[in-house]
Amino acid sequence: MSELQTPQAGDDQSPDTDVVALLMRQHGDIRNLFDEVEAATGEERRDAFRCLVRLLAVHETAEEEVVHPFARRSVPGGEQVVEDRLAEEKAAKETLAALDDLDTDDPKFMPQLMKLRMDVQTHARAEERYEFTHIRRSTDDANLAAMARAVKAAEAMAPTRPHPGVESGAANVALGPVAALMDRTKDVVRKAMEKNG
């Protein structure tokens, strides 16, 4: 299993002020939560899985609201890059939703969790390669910091459950009960991005 890249100790930006470092740290946190779910049993596994589900849901929502729109505009071939990432996210959300219907002690749970882990790691590597490296090259420290603030704002407003088929702001709004939450998320993201000027 390939390790995801992590920010170097000597990076100029801390994970809180650089959107790429922040998202890379979250990829590491997600990887660690998969380890915890696999190693635990009983109630501890259920608790670790709930933490994993929440982190995956908020992480992807933040990327959908902040990172993908920037990548569409700024990364060479950005439209296709983002469409590919959204397809990966949808597949992972479908697996996650199926897992969420199983008890963590169910014999089907661990094979599904391994499938999810592989899907999530493949997706994370693709984001790092096709989005994150280009984002860092195509903007300045001030914009990286503004995007980090926006990601943190989006995470604070994000749903705590996965919604397969909801890989864009427009689709999120169509969900009904989630509509108000997503509208608030968009407003918070815009305000966070405006603070940069």
C-alpha positions in Angstrom: 0.0 0.0 0.0 1.5 3.3 -1.0 1.9 6.0 1.6 0.5 9.4 0.7 2.8 12.4 0.8 2.8 14.5 3.9 3.9 18.1 4.2 7.6 18.5 5.0 8.6 19.9 8.4 10.4 22.7 6.6 7.4 23.9 4.6 6.9 27.7 4.7 3.2 27.3 5.4 1.7 25.5 8.4 -1.3 23.1 7.8 -3.6 25.8 9.1 -2.5 28.5 6.6 -1.8 26.5 3.5 -4.8 24.7 1.8 -2.5 22.0 0.3 -0.8 21.2 3.6 -4.2 21.2 5.4 -5.7 18.8 2.9 -2.6 16.5 2.9 -2.7 16.4 6.7 -6.4 15.4 6.5 -5.4 12.6 4.0 -3.1 11.3 6.7 -5.8 11.6 9.4 -8.1 9.6 7.1 -5.5 6.9 6.6 -5.0 6.7 10.4 -8.7 6.4 11.0 -8.9 3.5 8.6 -6.1 1.8 10.6 -8.1 2.4 13.8 -11.3 0.9 12.4 -9.4 -2.1 11.2 -7.6 -2.7 14.5 -10.6 -2.1 16.8 -13.5 -4.4 17.7 -17.0 -4.0 19.1 -17.9 -0.5 20.3 -14.4 0.9 19.7 -14.7 -0.1 16.0 -18.1 1.6 15.8 -16.8 4.8 17.3 -13.7 4.8 15.0 -15.9 4.2 12.0 -18.3 7.1 13.0 -15.2 9.4 13.2 -14.0 8.1 9.8 -17.4 8.7 8.2 -17.6 12.3 9.5 -14.1 13.2 8.4 -14.6 11.8 4.9 -17.9 13.6 4.6 -16.6 17.0 5.7 -13.3 16.6 3.8 -15.0 15.9 0.5 -17.6 18.7 1.0 -14.8 21.2 1.7 -12.9 20.0 -1.5 -16.1 20.2 -3.5 -16.8 23.8 -2.4 -13.2 25.2 -2.5 -10.6 23.1 -4.2 -12.5 21.8 -7.2 -13.8 25.2 -8.3 -10.3 26.6 -8.1 -8.8 23.6 -10.0 -11.5 24.0 -12.8 -10.3 27.6 -13.4 -6.5 27.3 -12.7 -5.2 23.8 -13.4 -4.4 22.8 -17.0 -7.2 20.6 -18.2 -9.0 21.5 -14.9 -12.5 20.6 -16.1 -11.6 17.0 -16.8 -9.4 16.7 -13.7 -12.3 17.7 -11.6 -14.8 15.5 -13.4 -12.5 12.5 -12.8 -12.2 13.4 -9.1 -16.0 13.8 -8.8 -16.5 10.3 -10.3 -14.0 8.9 -7.8 -15.8 10.7 -4.9 -19.2 9.4 -6.0 -18.0 5.8 -6.1 -16.4 6.1 -2.6 -19.6 7.7 -1.2 -21.7 4.8 -2.6 -19.4 2.3 -0.9 -19.4 4.4 2.3 -23.2 4.6 2.3 -23.4 0.8 1.9 -21.0 0.4 4.8 -23.0 2.7 6.9 -26.0 0.4 6.6 -23.9 -2.5 8.0 -23.1 -3.1 11.6 -19.3 -3.0 12.1 -19.5 -6.7 13.4 -21.2 -7.9 10.2 -18.9 -10.3 8.2 -19.5 -8.1 5.1 -18.1 -5.0 6.9 -14.4 -5.6 6.6 -14.3 -6.5 2.9 -16.4 -3.4 2.1 -14.1 -1.3 4.4 -11.0 -2.6 2.4 -12.7 -1.6 -0.9 -13.5 1.8 0.5 -9.9 2.2 1.7 -8.5 1.4 -1.7 -11.0 3.7 -3.4 -10.2 6.6 -1.0 -6.4 6.1 -1.3 -6.6 6.0 -5.1 -8.7 9.2 -5.0 -6.3 10.9 -2.6 -3.3 10.1 -4.7 -5.0 11.5 -7.8 -6.0 14.7 -5.9 -2.4 15.2 -4.7 -1.0 14.6 -8.2 -3.5 16.3 -10.5 -4.9 19.1 -8.2 -2.8 19.9 -5.2 0.6 20.2 -6.8 -0.8 22.4 -9.6 -2.7 24.5 -7.0 0.4 25.2 -5.1 2.3 26.2 -8.3 -0.5 28.4 -9.7 -1.2 30.7 -6.8 0.5 32.7 -4.0 0.8 32.2 -0.2 -2.0 34.6 0.4 -4.5 32.7 -1.8 -3.3 29.4 -0.3 -4.1 30.8 3.1 -7.5 32.2 2.0 -8.4 28.8 0.6 -7.3 27.1 3.8 -9.7 29.4 5.8 -12.5 28.6 3.3 -11.9 24.8 3.7 -12.0 25.1 7.5 -15.2 27.2 7.2 -16.8 24.6 4.8 -15.8 21.8 7.1 -17.5 23.5 10.0 -20.8 23.6 8.0 -20.4 20.3 6.2 -22.8 17.3 6.6 -21.7 14.5 8.8 -23.1 11.8 6.6 -22.1 10.9 3.0 -24.7 11.7 0.2 -23.9 9.7 -2.9 -24.7 11.5 -6.1 -24.0 14.9 -4.4 -20.7 15.9 -5.7 -21.4 19.5 -6.5 -22.9 22.5 -4.8 -25.8 22.5 -7.2 -26.6 18.8 -6.5 -26.3 19.3 -2.8 -28.9 22.1 -2.9 -31.3 19.8 -4.7 -31.3 17.4 -1.7 -33.9 19.3 0.2 -33.1 19.0 3.9 -29.4 19.5 3.1 -30.2 22.6 1.0 -30.1 25.1 3.8 -26.8 23.6 5.2 -25.2 23.8 1.8 -26.4 27.4 1.2 -24.8 28.4 4.6 -21.6 26.5 3.6 -21.4 28.4 0.4 -22.0 31.7 2.2 -19.3 30.9 4.8 -16.8 29.9 2.1 -17.4 33.1 0.1 -16.9 35.2 3.2 -13.7 33.4 4.1 -12.4 33.9 0.6 -13.3 37.6 0.7 -11.2 38.2 3.8 -8.2 37.8 1.6 -9.1 40.8 -0.4 
